Structures are given as C-alpha cells and as structure tokens.
Amino acid sequence: MAYSETHNRFTEAWMRLVEWRERHLKENQFIVILSLLVGVICGFAAQLLKFLIHLISSLLTSHLSVTDANYIYLLYPAVGILACYLFVKYIVKANISHGVTRVLYAISQRKSRLKKKFMWASMISSSITIGFGGSVGAEGPIVFTGAAIGSNIGQAFRLSPKVLMILVGCGAAAGIAGIFRAPIAGMLFTLEVLMIDLTAVTVMPLLIASISGSVVAYVLEGYNAEFFFSMSEPFMTSKIPYTIILGIVCGLVSLYFTKMMFFTEGVFSRITKPYYKIIFGSLVVMGLIFVFPPLYGEGYEAINNLLEGETSRIVDGTFFYLDRHSIWFIAIYIAMIILTKVFATASTNGAGGVGGTFAPSLFVGAMTGFLFAYVLNNLDLGFQLSQKNFALMGMAGVMSGVMHAPLMAIFLTAEMTGGYELFLPLLIVSALSYMTIKAFVPYSIYSLRLAKTGELMTHAKDKTVLTLLNISSLVEKDFKEVHPWMTLREMVDVISTSNRNLFPVTSEEGDLIGIVLLDDIRNIMFRTDLYDKMTVSRFMAMPPARIQLHDSMENVMKTFDKTNAWNLPVVDEERYVGFVSKSKIFNSYREVLRNYSDD
C-alpha cells in the first residue's frame, strides 16, 4: 500500500513538472536542455560499458600465465555466448541483436519509441559477450543503449515523434563520443549512419550531446587517445598514388566484409534450434581463435601493436611462434586474419552473443592498411611506406566502406588516435573506399537489412516521408460489400445507400474476389427486366492490383504508378480489409512532410 501511494505521488508530481514545462519552455529550448542531459547520461553509460568489459576480462585472465599456452582462452567465448543467450532469453525476453539496425528501424517505423529495458539490456549482454572474448565490438550496443536512453527521456516528457527522433540521435551520438572520446565522429555517425537530417533544429542538440558525452569520458579517462599513435615519418605527396590504391583495396575489403557477414548470418538463420546455433557458432569462434589468437575479443591490442610498430607480436601465442620473423609467413598470416575476422564476428552474434561491427571493421582496416604497406616494402620496389601510417589509413578506409560513412570514419580515426597530421590521406582513402563499395552495395551494413524490406529512412526526403506513412492508417473502410450471388436488384439497393462508386465483392469467408464499378453497370442499372435475372458474378471485374496490409508505402506507390489506378483494394493475405486511395495518401504525405520539414 505504501509503495502504491508513493508511486501515485511521484506520478502526480511528474505530471505537474511536465505541464509546467509545456507552459513555460518552448520545445526548441527544451530539446537543448534534454540533449545535455542525454549526453551526460550516455557518456556515463559508455564508461560503464567499458568498465564492465574490462572487469570481466580481468577477472577471467589476470591469473593466467603470459608465457604458457592457455587453452582456456578457447572456452571463454563459448561460455560467454551461452551466458549471453540465457540472459537475453530469460531476463531481457526480446531480440537485441543488430542494435544499430534496430535503432534505424525505430526511427523509420516506430516513431523512435524504444522500450525501457533496452537502456540496460544491450549494455549488460555485450559486456558478457566481449568480456568473455567474443569477437565483436562494444560500439553497436552503446549506440542502442544511448538511443534507448534518449527515447525514454523524451517519452517521459510526452514529446512528439519528431523530437524523439532527435533525442534518439543525441543518445547515439553521445554513446559513440563517450566510448571513443570523439565528439565530431559521434555527431557524424548520427548524420551518416542513422541518416537524421542536419537542420537548424537538430544541429545544436546533436553537437551538445556529443560534446557532453566526450567530456564525461575525458574527465573519467583522461586525455590520452584510444589508440597510441606517433608518426614515424610525415606523409609525402609522392605517396598519394599508393594512398589511392589503398582506398580502392579498402573498398573491396569492405565489400567482402559486408557480403560475408550477410552470408554467415544467412547460415545461422537457417539453423532453427537455438542450442544448435550456440554449439555451431562456438565451435567456429573457438577454432578461429585457436589458429588466429588476435581474433579473441575486440582486437584492440593487435591494433595497438601495429600502430606501435611491433609487427612480430601479431603471431605471439600461436603454434606458429617459430615463424614470427618470416616476412612472407607474417604477410599470409595477417591476410588470413583479414579474411576470417568477419566469420568470427558473425558467428559470435549468430550463436547468441551481442556485439557490434565497429571494432571488427577497425581491426580489419588496420590489418589491411598494414599488410598493404608491409608487402610493398618487402618487394624491394625502391621506396618505403610507413606501415603505421597506412594501418591508420586502412582503419578509416574499411570503416568508411562498411558503414558508408566517410566523414565519420575520417574524424573517428583522427580523434581516437590523434593522427590529425594524416588528414589528407585519411580523406583520400575514406572517399575512395566509399566510392568503390557504393558501386556494388548502395547501403551500409546496418541499413541493408531494412532496405531489403522497404523500411529504411534515407536522406531523400521523398522516400523518408513515405517511410513514415503506415498503410494501415490510410485504409478506408466505408465501402459497401456485395457478394457474387446477389441479384442486380439487390445491387441497386446497396448502391442507393452508398456514397461510393466502388464496391468490393467478397466471399462468405470475407475474401476479396472482385470489384464492381458503378460506371461499368450504369447502362443496366435501370433495366428492371434484368433485376432478377442477372447476378453480381456476371458483371464484377478483377481489381488491377491488390495491396497487402503490411506492404511498404514505397511498394504501394509503385503499384499505383504501374496500374494508373486511383483506388486499390487492401487485403490481409486474401481477406478484404478496405481500399486505399491516392488522394488519401497525398493528403497524409503533405501533412507528414510539413511536420518533418518544420524547423
């Protein structure tokens, strides 16, 4: 009873606060205040996620000898995958994989509303997965967590879907900024990956959230860059041709990464029993880590080794240890790591783990850039390339291609390494990588899933507005139904009580089997001699097309364009639901466009 009274009092006090805000603060002013709040909270959430990952990893590995073979490293990822699966199934009770894709879906289809449980579920599950050595990254989960924080704060204040979308972007931007200490990259992630338009209303909240998230990280972690990097030699313009080639190579590697990710996910989707997925995925991850230990965990240690010039440490801890000074063995070994990282990542997630593709794309990019320079340097071509510099460029290149976000990749790489002196080559590699993969795949690894089902919000405002429309809300149901066995007399009676000139013909089960147009029967309507001789089945016609109740608006408009119809029937499988008209769509389109574009 005491709890109920306390809850009711809190609810009443909160509603008074909400009403006071609505009376005294303009929406644009309030968005700025909330963006600061969201940024700070998401900054702490990012730090908590990193702390949990480090804590779990330390507890598991601190007692192990660094000089002996520790085969328990092979078991840890399998245990983490199983623990994460059980946590998601029995505690979260919701699918939280592919966090960034789910944020995109929430923005485009669910009015940016995310459940409260998503504020902590993805963070805990990814901590378990990565802390136990799962070959994934923490950045996708922190985006999902940050977006959920922004969404729920906005919902608590009863804000509109348009404002919720901005707060979701603020949470995602602050999450990225907080985990990488990269405020510019956090903002650009929201613009390029989540595809929220840069307008007078969105720019300031996104910037404030990103800055506040990164400030929290700087206060708690200090000013050291995420990866240690110092230029061994300045970038010379004579190296630009090799930079151009690296950009194209990174684009092709990004294409391979994206294609293989979806191929592996397809393999797991065909396994129907969850525990078979866990066993199969765990065996794949364990086998790959046994052969290629750098695939264990996020892979940041391997990236730091490359950026510090400690090449031979890549093969430390493997049964290839004796070949650590063989130039071509190291080259082949790194090439195999590049090719297999995607399978380790997809298997970790496919088996039941939770993690993102940020860290894997950075890992593959660093390996690609390093391998490119390493091979050319050992071919005795008369020049030398800085392997550290090219590893850094590769990070930006592969991330740009995989995520279709060249600006974010440039600034993220520069901000988390301090490699601003390489801004020009980073720009070249990122742009060319993006252009290369764009020729083959028009969408990022996150948005491709939604694009296939027509649920993707894009920067093309026309498509975005269509995405925000929902066919079920546009169906008109005031059409009089007739049946094939009805006589012309009965049909005329129905016409006399209707204000429509279109009539759906349905079966006893309610399935749509045809339509009757008033214009088609006008010449027989007044022939009383036919009233009892002719039935609806004689003069009904088939509709030019049918709209399924769950079709995307983009497909609906394509159907209208193809048929040149003004009204089309809507069915759920075969069951008649109603009609949708062009005029209703256009009216709704104009209303949504006006709200969407309002600055």
Disulfide bonds with the S-S distance in Angstrom:
none
